[in-house]
Amino acid sequence: MIYLDTSFLIPYYLEEPSSRAVETALKNAPVGRLCLSVWTQTEFASTLARALRLKLLSEQAVSALVEALEMDIEKAFTLLPLGAYEFELASRLLLAHPSLELRTSDALHLAVAKRHGAEIYSLDRKLIQAAHALGIPASDGGLN
């Protein structure tokens, strides 16, 4: 499985310098292998809400982006749940490895990927480094 964190997912839906490369990486991924978590979905919503507050996106654009993600979850992405196990594992990762300076959100992404044996695709170099330190496969999906 290939787990998409929020930093990798956002450029697929919002125009950013990495958007074309992310799109290519996702289209080249093996069919049925892409996944994200409900946490990624929540962070996606947070990004859209911020863009709405800053008037960078209209309500119609946000609605269209939410619908696009929901359609992709239905057709191409597996949506992984987030439960007590993932929160407990994230807590253990935070406490056992303080030198990694993990953020809570990153610890949750790592916990989900670890539980499901997934490789993380991320554009966050610090998250990728932490994943490697924890023995979790991670990369930028071949973008660099």
N, C-alpha and C positions, 0 to 999 in steps of 0.2 A: 504494500500500500504506500501511496505517496500522500502525506499529510500536508495540506496547505495552511500555513499560518496566515494571519491577517495581512502582514506586509507583502506577501506574495499574491494574495487574492485581490487586494484593492486595485492594483494597476490593470487587472483584467477588466474591471468595470469602470474605472475612472482614468481618464487620460493622464499619464505620467510618462517621464522619459523612458521607463522600463516597460511600458505597456506592450509594445510589439514583441519584445523578447519574451515576456511572460506568456503572451498569447501563443507564441510558437512553442514554448516549453509545454504548455498545457495540451496543445493539439498533438504534440509528439509523444505524450505520455501514453502508456498502454491503456487500452480501453478497460474501464471498470476498476482502475487502480487509484483514482483520485478520491481523496476524502478530506473532510474538514469537520470541525466539531461545532456544537452549539455555541461554544465560547467564541469561535471564529465568527460565527453568524452574529453574535452579540457585539463583538468589536466592529464588525462591518456596519451594523446599525449605528453604533456610536460615531463612527467616521462620517456617516451620512448625516446624522443629527448635527454634528459640528459644522459641516458644510452648509447645512440649511440655516443654522443660527448666523453664520457669517455671510449668508446670502450668496454663497458660491454656487449653490444649486437651488433650483425651484422645487416646490412640493411635488410637482408633476415628474420632474427628473428623479427625485428620490423614490417616488412610488414606482417608476419604471425600473430603477436599479434594484429595488427590493424584489420586484416581480421577476426580473431577469435572474437574480440569484436563486430564487425559489424554483424557477423552471430548471436551472442547471442542477440544483440538488435533486430534483425529480428525475432528470434525464442522465446526468453525467457524474455527479458527485455523490459519494456516500456521506451521510450526515451521522457523525458519531456522537453518542450521548456523553454527558458529563455528569458524573454522580459522586457519591461520597468517596469512592475509591480514588478517583482522580484528584479530588481536593486533598485527601490524606497523603497521596503520593507527592503532590506538589508541595505540601507542607514539609514532608520529609526531605525533599530535594533542597528546599530553601534552607532548612536548618543544618543539613549534613554538608552542604557545600557553600558556606557564606562567602568564600573567596570568589565565587563565580559572579557575585553581585546580581543574582537573578531578580527580575521584577516578577511580581505575582502573576501577571498575565503570561509571561514567558514560561514560568514554572508550570502553569496549567497546560500550555501547549506541549511542553516536554512530557508531562505526565500522560496526556492522551496518546501521544506518539509512542511512548514507551509501552503503555498498556497494550496497544494494538500492533506493536512490532512494525511501525511505519517509519519510513524515511521522511524527514521534514524538509519541505521546500520553503525557504525563507529568504527575504532580502535583508534581514537583520543580522549583521555579522556577529554581534555579541551573542545572539541566540544560537547561531550556528556553532560558534566556539564552545558555548556551554554544552550544547548537545554532544559535540565530539568529546569533551571532557567527561561526559556521563555515559559514553558508549552508545549514544543514540545516533543513527545515521542522519546526516543533515547536509544540505547543500543549497546553493542559490539556483538550483535547477539547470545549471549549465549556462547561466546568463553571463558570467564573467570568465 
